[in-house]
């Protein structure tokens, strides 16, 4: 089956280079009308022209995702040009890598403003529109720095973990109105990762090898919520949470520190671990 995004309108933040550019080009190639957002006007204009030269439709947006008014302006550009928003790809970001010992709080805050608050701002700006039209696809961007950790990326990892928390909650709120929220955890050779890959590895981890996952999550074919997909180097997978079988001590004789210590191996063991479905733990704790 050929995936078709005709008549869909997509916003791609951070769309002027790297992963965002690849996402925007593929969405447009599949028929979507794309709002290419970024702060570098020349690069944004170049991507818009690439799309138009290939026969697609695109418009530029130079507003910042860091503030609510910037996100609202991005959405306003989409509405003014194409009358609606069907797809939001939250991709904008940058790195200021420092070990926690050396990290300046201003740098931590700057990273969180773009990666986490930028994702919140843009998602909030499209949320009422998507719910009203009973259709929407939001693709978050997280990182292995959040799911597995990475030395020197305390700010980035914290922001990207926050993105996953947002995804989990919005997934539950949006599914009744066919607003589906998922995430990708990409690995790609981009400006953000410059110097991390040698020439051969960089070629193997081209940005465009990530974008098929984004295009699928942005389409009507997507029927899942709260999923996080790894993507990079032509490989795709899924990251998911599990909870161990654990040990129940009971309420009549509450556990002591010593009891926890004695049962630690059983508590920590992955044997018999069960998949944590979105919202399942809350439903188990408070059954209707």
C-alpha positions in Angstrom: 0.0 0.0 0.0 1.4 3.4 -1.0 1.3 5.9 1.9 -0.5 9.1 0.7 -0.5 12.4 2.6 -2.4 14.4 0.0 -4.7 17.1 1.5 -2.9 16.9 4.8 -1.1 20.0 6.3 2.0 19.4 8.3 4.2 21.6 10.6 7.8 20.6 11.0 9.7 22.5 13.6 13.4 22.7 13.2 12.7 22.0 9.6 15.6 23.9 8.0 18.3 21.3 8.3 19.2 17.8 9.4 16.4 15.6 10.5 13.7 18.3 10.2 14.7 19.0 6.6 14.5 15.3 5.8 11.1 15.0 7.5 9.7 18.0 5.6 11.0 16.8 2.2 9.5 13.3 2.7 6.1 14.6 3.9 5.9 16.9 1.0 7.0 14.1 -1.4 4.0 12.1 -0.1 1.7 14.9 -0.8 1.5 17.0 2.4 1.5 20.7 2.4 4.3 21.6 4.8 5.0 24.6 7.0 8.8 24.6 7.3 9.8 26.2 10.6 13.2 27.3 11.7 15.2 30.3 12.9 17.7 30.4 10.1 15.8 32.2 7.4 18.1 31.3 4.5 18.0 27.6 5.4 14.2 27.6 5.8 13.8 29.3 2.5 16.1 26.8 0.8 14.0 23.9 2.1 10.8 25.6 1.0 12.3 26.1 -2.5 13.4 22.4 -2.6 9.9 21.3 -1.9 8.3 23.7 -4.4 10.9 22.8 -7.1 9.9 19.2 -6.7 6.3 20.0 -7.3 5.2 20.2 -3.6 3.6 22.9 -1.5 5.4 24.6 1.4 5.5 27.9 3.3 8.2 29.3 5.6 7.9 30.1 9.3 10.7 31.8 11.2 9.0 31.9 14.6 10.6 30.5 17.7 9.1 27.5 19.5 10.5 28.7 22.9 7.5 31.0 23.7 3.8 30.3 23.4 3.3 33.3 21.1 5.9 31.9 18.7 4.2 28.5 18.5 0.8 30.3 18.0 2.4 32.3 15.1 3.6 29.0 13.5 0.1 27.6 13.6 -1.3 30.9 12.4 0.9 30.6 9.3 -0.5 27.2 8.6 -4.1 28.3 9.0 -3.6 31.5 6.9 -2.0 29.5 4.1 -3.8 26.1 4.2 -6.8 26.6 6.5 -5.9 23.7 8.9 -3.2 21.6 10.6 -3.3 17.8 10.5 0.3 16.9 11.5 2.8 18.3 13.9 6.4 17.1 14.0 8.1 18.4 17.1 11.7 18.4 15.9 13.3 21.7 16.9 16.4 21.4 19.1 20.1 22.0 19.7 22.8 20.7 22.1 24.9 22.3 24.8 26.7 19.3 26.1 28.4 19.6 29.5 28.9 17.2 32.4 26.5 18.0 35.3 29.5 19.2 37.3 30.4 21.8 34.6 26.9 22.6 33.3 25.7 26.2 33.7 22.1 26.5 34.7 21.5 29.0 32.0 22.5 26.4 29.4 20.3 23.8 31.1 17.3 26.2 31.0 18.0 27.1 27.3 17.9 23.4 26.3 14.7 22.7 28.2 13.1 25.8 26.7 13.5 24.6 23.2 13.2 20.8 23.5 10.6 20.5 26.2 8.7 23.8 26.4 9.0 24.1 22.6 7.3 20.8 22.3 4.6 21.8 24.8 4.0 25.2 23.2 3.6 23.8 19.7 1.4 20.8 20.9 -0.8 23.2 22.9 -1.2 25.5 19.9 -2.5 22.7 17.6 -4.4 20.7 20.3 -7.8 22.5 20.1 -7.7 22.5 16.3 -7.0 18.8 16.0 -9.6 17.9 18.6 -12.2 20.0 16.9 -11.6 18.4 13.5 -11.4 15.0 15.2 -8.1 14.2 13.5 -4.4 14.8 14.2 -1.0 13.2 14.3 1.7 14.5 16.6 5.2 13.1 16.4 7.5 13.9 19.3 11.3 13.6 19.2 13.1 12.0 22.1 16.6 10.6 22.5 18.5 7.7 23.9 19.9 10.3 26.3 16.5 10.1 27.9 15.8 6.4 27.6 19.3 5.1 28.3 21.4 8.1 29.4 24.4 9.7 27.7 27.4 11.2 29.4 27.4 15.0 29.3 23.8 15.4 28.2 22.0 16.0 31.5 20.0 18.9 30.2 19.2 17.3 26.9 18.3 13.9 28.5 16.1 15.6 31.1 14.2 17.6 28.4 13.8 14.5 26.2 12.5 12.5 29.1 10.0 15.2 29.7 8.8 14.9 26.1 8.0 11.3 26.7 6.0 12.1 29.8 4.0 14.6 27.8 3.5 12.0 25.0 2.2 9.5 27.5 -0.4 11.9 28.9 -1.5 13.4 25.6 -1.8 10.0 24.1 -4.6 9.3 26.6 -6.3 12.7 26.1 -6.2 12.7 22.3 -7.2 9.1 21.3 -11.0 9.6 21.7 -10.8 12.4 19.1 -8.4 10.5 16.8 -5.5 12.7 17.8 -2.7 10.2 18.0 0.6 11.1 19.7 3.8 9.0 19.4 7.6 9.6 19.4 10.8 8.8 17.6 14.2 8.3 19.1 16.5 9.0 16.2 20.2 8.5 15.6 21.5 10.5 12.7 24.5 12.5 11.5 23.4 16.1 11.6 24.7 19.5 12.5 23.8 18.7 16.1 26.1 15.6 16.1 28.9 17.1 14.0 32.2 15.5 14.9 30.6 12.4 16.5 30.7 10.3 13.3 33.5 9.6 10.9 32.7 10.0 7.1 31.6 6.4 6.5 29.5 6.3 9.6 27.9 9.6 8.8 26.9 8.3 5.4 25.4 5.2 7.0 23.4 7.4 9.4 21.9 9.9 7.0 18.9 11.8 8.2 16.6 10.5 5.5 16.9 7.0 6.9 15.0 8.2 9.9 12.1 10.0 8.2 10.1 7.0 7.0 9.1 6.3 10.6 8.0 9.9 11.0 5.9 9.8 7.7 4.1 6.7 8.9 3.4 8.1 12.3 2.1 11.2 10.6 -0.3 9.2 8.4 -3.8 7.7 8.6 -2.0 4.3 8.7 -0.8 5.1 12.2 -3.2 3.5 14.7 -1.1 3.4 17.8 -0.6 5.8 20.7 2.2 6.4 23.1 4.8 4.4 21.1 8.4 5.3 21.0 10.3 4.1 17.9 14.1 4.0 17.5 15.3 5.0 14.0 18.7 5.2 12.5 21.0 3.7 10.0 18.2 2.0 8.2 17.0 0.2 11.4 13.8 0.7 13.3 12.7 -0.7 16.7 10.5 0.1 19.6 11.3 1.2 23.2 8.8 0.2 25.8 8.5 0.1 29.6 8.1 -3.0 31.6 7.4 -3.6 35.3 8.9 -6.5 37.2 6.7 -9.0 39.0 8.1 -7.6 42.2 7.2 -8.6 45.8 4.0 -7.8 47.6 4.5 -7.5 51.4 0.9 -6.8 52.3 -0.7 -4.0 54.3 -1.1 -5.7 57.6 2.6 -5.9 58.2 4.2 -3.1 56.1 7.6 -3.7 54.6 10.7 -2.6 56.5 13.9 -1.5 55.1 15.4 -4.8 56.1 12.5 -6.7 54.3 13.1 -4.7 51.1 16.8 -5.5 51.3 16.1 -9.2 51.8 13.8 -9.3 48.8 15.8 -6.9 46.6 16.9 -9.5 44.0 13.3 -10.6 43.5 12.1 -7.0 43.2 14.8 -6.1 40.8 14.6 -9.3 38.6 13.2 -8.9 35.1 11.9 -12.5 35.2 8.1 -12.4 34.6 8.1 -8.6 33.9 5.0 -7.4 32.2 4.5 -4.7 29.6 3.2 -1.4 30.8 0.4 -0.3 28.6 -0.4 3.4 28.4 -2.7 4.2 31.3 -2.8 0.6 32.5 -1.3 1.2 36.0 -3.8 4.0 36.7 -6.7 1.8 35.7 -5.4 -1.0 37.9 -5.1 1.3 40.8 -8.4 3.0 40.3 -10.7 0.5 38.5 -14.0 2.0 37.3 
